């Protein structure tokens, strides 16, 4: 072995890996704390000190992971959007599969069942709605934040639209309008139902959202769906 070759001290060879893992855990705890603080107090009302304290760290630990509260905001947005897409990917093809057994255009009842199943495994719907409202308001007020927020929202919608379109085409169904346009309609309808439930002070907003969504979305999707060889 060359005399000039550096050798890691005994017991320290995996130190960089341990440091990377520890840093990742610290970031996740800060993101979890930001989720709680933003939901309860809003983005402007949640201080960096409060987020760090909630996570069990110091202000210095915050700045060693995020340059600003806005950077944390985008990291949280990316994490939550990714988590929701991954959850949908895990279940969506299985949920849509029964549409291929209908032998024609899916009936509203079949579509209703799929929507109900999708909603059943969505986490903390109310809290995420509050977070999305905070994110959107910040972007509307800050022209420096707006482009990144819009890009993240559009990226999420495109991925979701591709997932939905691929799944329904695999069972012989297609939409009469562009899948991205349909996805935006579905997301807007869902967001509107949750906002109304929160504003109304419903004791069980998730139940209220399900009831409102089921009155409209199955019929909407049914009217905009046909078989691959249909008109």
C-alpha positions in Angstrom: 0.0 0.0 0.0 1.3 3.4 -0.8 2.6 5.4 2.2 0.7 8.4 0.9 -2.7 6.7 0.8 -5.1 8.0 3.5 -6.9 5.4 5.5 -10.0 6.2 7.5 -9.5 5.8 11.3 -10.8 2.6 12.7 -14.5 2.8 13.4 -14.9 6.0 11.3 -15.3 4.5 7.8 -19.1 4.9 7.9 -19.1 8.3 9.6 -20.2 10.2 6.4 -23.1 7.8 5.9 -24.2 8.2 9.5 -24.0 12.0 9.2 -26.1 11.9 6.0 -28.7 9.8 7.7 -28.8 12.0 10.7 -29.2 15.1 8.6 -32.0 13.5 6.7 -33.8 12.7 9.9 -33.3 16.2 11.1 -34.8 17.6 7.9 -37.8 15.3 8.2 -38.5 16.4 11.7 -38.3 20.0 10.7 -40.7 19.4 7.8 -43.1 17.6 10.1 -42.9 20.5 12.6 -43.5 23.0 9.8 -46.5 21.0 8.7 -48.0 21.3 12.2 -47.1 25.0 12.7 -48.2 26.1 9.2 -51.5 24.3 9.6 -52.2 25.9 13.0 -50.7 29.3 12.6 -50.2 30.0 8.9 -47.0 30.5 7.1 -46.6 34.1 8.2 -47.7 33.3 11.7 -45.3 30.4 12.2 -41.8 31.6 13.2 -38.6 29.8 12.5 -38.0 29.6 16.2 -41.4 27.9 16.7 -40.7 25.4 14.0 -37.3 24.6 15.3 -38.6 24.3 18.9 -41.5 22.1 17.7 -39.0 19.8 16.1 -36.8 19.7 19.1 -33.9 21.7 17.6 -32.3 25.1 17.7 -32.6 27.9 15.2 -29.0 27.0 14.1 -30.2 23.5 13.2 -32.9 25.0 11.1 -30.5 27.2 9.1 -28.1 24.3 8.6 -30.9 22.6 6.7 -32.9 25.4 5.1 -31.8 28.8 4.0 -35.2 30.4 4.7 -38.8 29.7 5.6 -39.6 29.9 1.9 -37.1 27.2 1.1 -38.7 25.0 3.8 -42.1 25.8 2.3 -41.0 24.5 -1.1 -39.4 21.4 0.4 -42.6 20.6 2.3 -44.7 21.2 -0.8 -42.5 18.8 -2.8 -42.5 16.1 -0.1 -46.3 16.2 0.4 -47.1 16.2 -3.4 -44.7 13.3 -3.9 -46.2 11.3 -1.0 -49.7 11.7 -2.4 -48.6 10.7 -5.9 -46.8 7.6 -4.6 -49.9 6.6 -2.5 -52.1 6.9 -5.6 -49.7 5.0 -7.8 -49.7 2.2 -5.3 -53.5 1.8 -5.4 -54.8 3.4 -8.6 -54.4 0.6 -11.2 -56.1 -1.9 -8.8 -59.0 0.5 -8.1 -59.6 1.2 -11.8 -59.4 -2.4 -12.9 -63.1 -3.2 -12.3 -64.0 -0.6 -15.0 -62.7 -3.1 -17.6 -65.3 -5.7 -16.4 -68.3 -3.5 -17.2 -68.2 -4.3 -20.9 -68.9 -0.7 -22.0 -69.0 2.8 -20.6 -68.7 2.6 -16.8 -71.8 3.5 -14.9 -71.8 6.2 -12.3 -72.1 3.6 -9.6 -68.8 2.0 -10.7 -67.1 5.4 -10.8 -68.5 6.3 -7.4 -66.9 3.2 -5.9 -63.5 4.2 -7.2 -63.7 7.7 -6.0 -64.8 6.5 -2.5 -61.8 4.1 -2.4 -59.4 6.9 -3.5 -60.7 9.2 -0.8 -60.5 6.5 1.9 -56.7 6.3 1.8 -55.9 10.0 1.5 -54.2 11.2 4.7 -55.2 14.3 6.8 -57.4 15.8 4.1 -58.5 18.8 6.2 -54.9 19.6 7.3 -53.6 19.3 3.8 -56.4 21.7 2.5 -55.3 24.3 5.1 -51.7 23.8 4.0 -52.5 24.2 0.3 -54.5 27.4 1.1 -51.5 28.8 2.9 -49.2 27.9 0.1 -51.5 29.4 -2.5 -52.0 32.6 -0.6 -48.3 33.1 -0.1 -47.7 32.6 -3.8 -50.5 35.0 -4.7 -48.9 37.7 -2.5 -45.2 37.1 -3.4 -44.2 37.4 -7.1 -40.9 35.7 -6.3 -42.7 32.6 -4.9 -45.4 32.5 -7.5 -43.5 30.9 -10.4 -42.1 28.0 -8.3 -45.5 27.4 -6.7 -47.2 27.3 -10.0 -44.6 25.0 -11.5 -45.0 22.6 -8.6 -48.8 22.6 -8.9 -48.7 22.0 -12.6 -46.1 19.2 -12.3 -48.3 17.5 -9.7 -51.4 17.8 -12.0 -49.5 16.5 -15.0 -48.3 13.5 -13.2 -51.7 12.8 -11.7 -53.3 13.2 -15.2 -50.9 10.8 -16.8 -51.5 8.2 -14.0 -55.3 8.5 -14.4 -55.2 8.4 -18.2 -52.9 5.4 -18.3 -54.9 3.5 -15.8 -58.3 4.0 -17.5 -56.9 3.3 -21.0 -55.5 0.0 -19.8 -59.0 -1.1 -19.1 -60.5 0.1 -22.4 -61.8 3.5 -21.3 -60.8 7.0 -22.3 -61.9 10.6 -21.5 -63.8 12.8 -23.9 -61.6 15.8 -22.9 -57.9 16.1 -22.3 -56.9 14.1 -19.2 -55.1 17.2 -17.7 -58.2 19.3 -18.0 -60.3 16.6 -16.4 -57.8 16.2 -13.6 -57.9 20.0 -12.9 -61.7 19.8 -12.7 -61.5 16.9 -10.2 -58.9 18.6 -8.0 -60.8 21.9 -8.1 -64.1 20.2 -7.1 -62.4 18.3 -4.3 -60.7 21.5 -3.0 -63.9 23.5 -3.2 -65.8 20.8 -1.2 -63.2 20.8 1.6 -63.0 24.5 1.8 -66.8 24.7 2.1 -66.8 22.1 4.9 -64.1 23.9 6.8 -65.8 27.3 6.5 -69.1 25.8 7.6 -67.5 24.5 10.7 -68.5 20.9 10.1 -67.6 18.6 13.0 -66.6 15.9 10.5 -65.3 17.7 7.4 -64.1 14.5 5.8 -67.6 13.1 5.8 -69.1 16.3 4.5 -66.5 16.3 1.6 -67.3 12.7 0.7 -71.1 13.5 0.6 -70.7 16.5 -1.6 -68.1 14.9 -3.9 -70.3 11.9 -4.4 -73.2 14.1 -5.5 -71.2 15.5 -8.4 -68.0 13.8 -9.4 -69.3 10.3 -10.4 -71.9 11.9 -12.8 -69.3 14.4 -14.1 -66.7 11.7 -14.8 -69.4 9.4 -16.3 -70.5 12.2 -18.7 -66.9 12.7 -19.8 -66.0 9.0 -20.2 -66.4 6.6 -23.1 -64.9 3.4 -24.4 -61.7 3.5 -26.4 -63.7 2.8 -29.6 -66.6 5.0 -28.6 -67.5 8.4 -30.0 
